[in-house]
Amino acid sequence: MKELQEIVGASHVLVDPDLRAPYETDWTGRFTGRAACVVRPATTGEVAAVVAACAKAGTAIVVQGGNTGLVGGAVPGGGEVLLSLARLRDLDPVDRLESQVTAGAGVTLETLQEHARAAGLDFGVDLAARSAATVGGLVATNAGGIRVLRYGSMRSQVTGIEAVLADGSVVSRLTGLAKDNTGYDLPQLLCGSEGTLAVVTKVRLRLVPLLTARTVALVAVAGTEAALDLLAAARDRLPALSAAEIFYADGLSLVRAHAGLAAPFPDDHPAYVVLECAARVDPTDDVLEMLSGCDAVADATVASDAAGRARLWAYRETHTEAINAAGVPVKLDVSVPLAEFPSLVARLPATVTDVAPAARTVLFGHVNEGNMHVNVLDAGDRAEAVSDAVLTLVAAHRGSISSEHGVGRAKVPWLALSRSAAEIDAMRRIKAGLDPAGLLNPGVLLPPGSPRG
Ligand SMILES: Cc1cc2nc3c(=O)[nH]c(=O)nc-3n(C[C@H](O)[C@H](O)[C@H](O)COP(=O)(O)OP(=O)(O)OC[C@H]3O[C@@H](n4cnc5c(N)ncnc54)[C@H](O)[C@@H]3O)c2cc1C
């Protein structure tokens, strides 16, 4: 403890239970654990010294950014040193020639977006936790969000990384060369590694053009099949399409009650799709033309001004918050091929009530990627049974048990539904190579085994 205090300063080693508490429980309130202490370094050098001290003492570390992760990967399993990267907030000037920027791991997504926009560019990833989610966490989870359709997930934005390995050594590759075939791609390996291979301290990020002409459509449809017909029409006819999100009638009711929002349409409908187009010239006419020619549209409302767009997005983006306000949910984030999407959606509610009769299932997601967020409220003591039933159903639909949130602690028992024994073995060998003592995020991502999972 004394050594850690000497490295970061006594005020940045939190041992008091009240000070530790906000770091020890996750955003959903479902995952909680006790940390030996919370350490808050401010520089890469301090991170390296803390990690080296823990390695010398054989003390495990749990890595945390904004603590908005939804699979329990950033909270302690019990007794680890919790390493918070939130103070690594350096943000270099935007490199306009390369359209890139270097950001500290603790920079929030919102700060990064504002920084890029002030320089006439934009950042390709966006998600509702933008005010708290950090660059390091986004990389470690390979976060997706609402713009994957256009720009890909986090790994597509990463051109370089600086990270501290489990022994405290620093690897740095921040030049961001567009072409660089000189061996293993460590930055890409760290994308989606969930803090199990290294501690990310800085990231070199690709930026995208700033598109200020935006149009959002909220479209009512008869169900999931109709939503896919609408998506096909939008992909076909709208080259500026940048988001396509789905939610359902029960989710809308929950959101409206939570946020006091007006009904978007005179009538209720089974499902709703949010489409957004972004371009340099106003895409509204193209959106209206596509909507008027698409039989799947039951009703639609369109906005191109900032306030109107935010009003329509709120119906979708308030879902996570409204669900959390209704109770501690079992949150599952899955994806299936689009051809399987309607069947998955149709079977999910009964799959859940078969094992947890009192439970309610609220679905919403990123329809373009066949990514459904399955939120189960009132599961009581049946949380594990619900996860098992839903993830088994997803595997039977040729899907992934984690589309974008990661495996964390929540989904470790089910990893083998999405990854073969040979793949898990290869992952273990990578882990053993970079973290032979199993000190980084034990219990996260990999099932127990050797080194400590
Ligand atoms: C309202 C809401 C909406 C969300 N929407 C989306 C969405 O649309 N798409 C999506 O993908 N996710 C979404 N999320 C989940 C979450 O925001 C992302 O997973 C995000 O990437 C987590 O970032 P964080 O900084 O909060 O990471 P944390 O929660 O602190 O950590 C997440 C994981 O990354 C590891 N980690 C964190 N920082 C580092 C680092 N510097 N080095 C190494 N490992 C690290 C942690 O150990 C943990 O395993 C949402 C969450 C909320 C609350």
Ligand as a Chemical Component Dictionary entry (heavy atoms), coordinates in Angstrom:
data_LIG
# 
_chem_comp.id                   LIG 
_chem_comp.type                 NON-POLYMER 
_chem_comp.pdbx_formal_charge   0 
_chem_comp.three_letter_code    LIG 
# 
loop_
_chem_comp_atom.comp_id 
_chem_comp_atom.atom_id 
_chem_comp_atom.alt_atom_id 
_chem_comp_atom.type_symbol 
_chem_comp_atom.charge 
_chem_comp_atom.model_Cartn_x 
_chem_comp_atom.model_Cartn_y 
_chem_comp_atom.model_Cartn_z 
_chem_comp_atom.pdbx_ordinal 
LIG C1  C1  C 0 -26.496 3.692  -21.154 1  
LIG C2  C2  C 0 -25.478 2.754  -21.743 2  
LIG C3  C3  C 0 -25.480 2.539  -23.109 3  
LIG C4  C4  C 0 -24.514 1.694  -23.678 4  
LIG N1  N1  N 0 -24.523 1.508  -25.028 5  
LIG C5  C5  C 0 -23.602 0.719  -25.593 6  
LIG C6  C6  C 0 -23.598 0.492  -27.003 7  
LIG O1  O1  O 0 -24.459 0.967  -27.742 8  
LIG N2  N2  N 0 -22.591 -0.275 -27.518 9  
LIG C7  C7  C 0 -21.623 -0.836 -26.734 10 
LIG O2  O2  O 0 -20.747 -1.522 -27.272 11 
LIG N3  N3  N 0 -21.626 -0.647 -25.393 12 
LIG C8  C8  C 0 -22.577 0.107  -24.812 13 
LIG N4  N4  N 0 -22.570 0.272  -23.451 14 
LIG C9  C9  C 0 -21.548 -0.407 -22.626 15 
LIG C10 C10 C 0 -20.303 0.450  -22.282 16 
LIG O3  O3  O 0 -20.557 1.816  -22.392 17 
LIG C11 C11 C 0 -19.134 0.050  -23.170 18 
LIG O4  O4  O 0 -18.790 -1.296 -22.931 19 
LIG C12 C12 C 0 -17.880 0.919  -22.945 20 
LIG O5  O5  O 0 -16.933 0.566  -23.919 21 
LIG C13 C13 C 0 -17.265 0.755  -21.568 22 
LIG O6  O6  O 0 -16.321 1.786  -21.362 23 
LIG P1  P1  P 0 -15.841 2.156  -19.883 24 
LIG O7  O7  O 0 -14.774 3.166  -19.969 25 
LIG O8  O8  O 0 -17.012 2.512  -19.046 26 
LIG O9  O9  O 0 -15.214 0.764  -19.438 27 
LIG P2  P2  P 0 -15.370 -0.011 -18.053 28 
LIG O10 O10 O 0 -16.794 -0.343 -17.804 29 
LIG O11 O11 O 0 -14.654 0.698  -16.987 30 
LIG O12 O12 O 0 -14.574 -1.355 -18.418 31 
LIG C14 C14 C 0 -15.061 -2.242 -19.392 32 
LIG C15 C15 C 0 -14.015 -3.353 -19.622 33 
LIG O13 O13 O 0 -12.838 -2.774 -20.188 34 
LIG C16 C16 C 0 -11.715 -2.964 -19.314 35 
LIG N5  N5  N 0 -10.954 -1.700 -19.359 36 
LIG C17 C17 C 0 -11.406 -0.461 -19.089 37 
LIG N6  N6  N 0 -10.440 0.441  -19.292 38 
LIG C18 C18 C 0 -9.348  -0.251 -19.694 39 
LIG C19 C19 C 0 -8.023  0.119  -20.045 40 
LIG N7  N7  N 0 -7.632  1.396  -20.049 41 
LIG N8  N8  N 0 -7.151  -0.862 -20.385 42 
LIG C20 C20 C 0 -7.532  -2.168 -20.412 43 
LIG N9  N9  N 0 -8.769  -2.568 -20.079 44 
LIG C21 C21 C 0 -9.674  -1.615 -19.735 45 
LIG C22 C22 C 0 -12.311 -3.280 -17.954 46 
LIG O14 O14 O 0 -11.424 -4.069 -17.188 47 
LIG C23 C23 C 0 -13.562 -4.038 -18.348 48 
LIG O15 O15 O 0 -13.250 -5.384 -18.641 49 
LIG C24 C24 C 0 -23.542 1.083  -22.850 50 
LIG C25 C25 C 0 -23.549 1.301  -21.465 51 
LIG C26 C26 C 0 -24.521 2.117  -20.915 52 
LIG C27 C27 C 0 -24.482 2.351  -19.441 53 
# 
loop_
_chem_comp_bond.comp_id 
_chem_comp_bond.atom_id_1 
_chem_comp_bond.atom_id_2 
_chem_comp_bond.value_order 
_chem_comp_bond.pdbx_ordinal 
LIG C1  C2  SING 1  
LIG C2  C3  SING 2  
LIG C2  C26 DOUB 3  
LIG C3  C4  DOUB 4  
LIG C4  N1  SING 5  
LIG C4  C24 SING 6  
LIG N1  C5  DOUB 7  
LIG C5  C6  SING 8  
LIG C5  C8  SING 9  
LIG C6  O1  DOUB 10 
LIG C6  N2  SING 11 
LIG N2  C7  SING 12 
LIG C7  O2  DOUB 13 
LIG C7  N3  SING 14 
LIG N3  C8  DOUB 15 
LIG C8  N4  SING 16 
LIG N4  C9  SING 17 
LIG N4  C24 SING 18 
LIG C9  C10 SING 19 
LIG C10 O3  SING 20 
LIG C10 C11 SING 21 
LIG C11 O4  SING 22 
LIG C11 C12 SING 23 
LIG C12 O5  SING 24 
LIG C12 C13 SING 25 
LIG C13 O6  SING 26 
LIG O6  P1  SING 27 
LIG P1  O7  DOUB 28 
LIG P1  O8  SING 29 
LIG P1  O9  SING 30 
LIG O9  P2  SING 31 
LIG P2  O10 DOUB 32 
LIG P2  O11 SING 33 
LIG P2  O12 SING 34 
LIG O12 C14 SING 35 
LIG C14 C15 SING 36 
LIG C15 O13 SING 37 
LIG C15 C23 SING 38 
LIG O13 C16 SING 39 
LIG C16 N5  SING 40 
LIG C16 C22 SING 41 
LIG N5  C17 SING 42 
LIG N5  C21 SING 43 
LIG C17 N6  DOUB 44 
LIG N6  C18 SING 45 
LIG C18 C19 SING 46 
LIG C18 C21 DOUB 47 
LIG C19 N7  SING 48 
LIG C19 N8  DOUB 49 
LIG N8  C20 SING 50 
LIG C20 N9  DOUB 51 
LIG N9  C21 SING 52 
LIG C22 O14 SING 53 
LIG C22 C23 SING 54 
LIG C23 O15 SING 55 
LIG C24 C25 DOUB 56 
LIG C25 C26 SING 57 
LIG C26 C27 SING 58 
# 
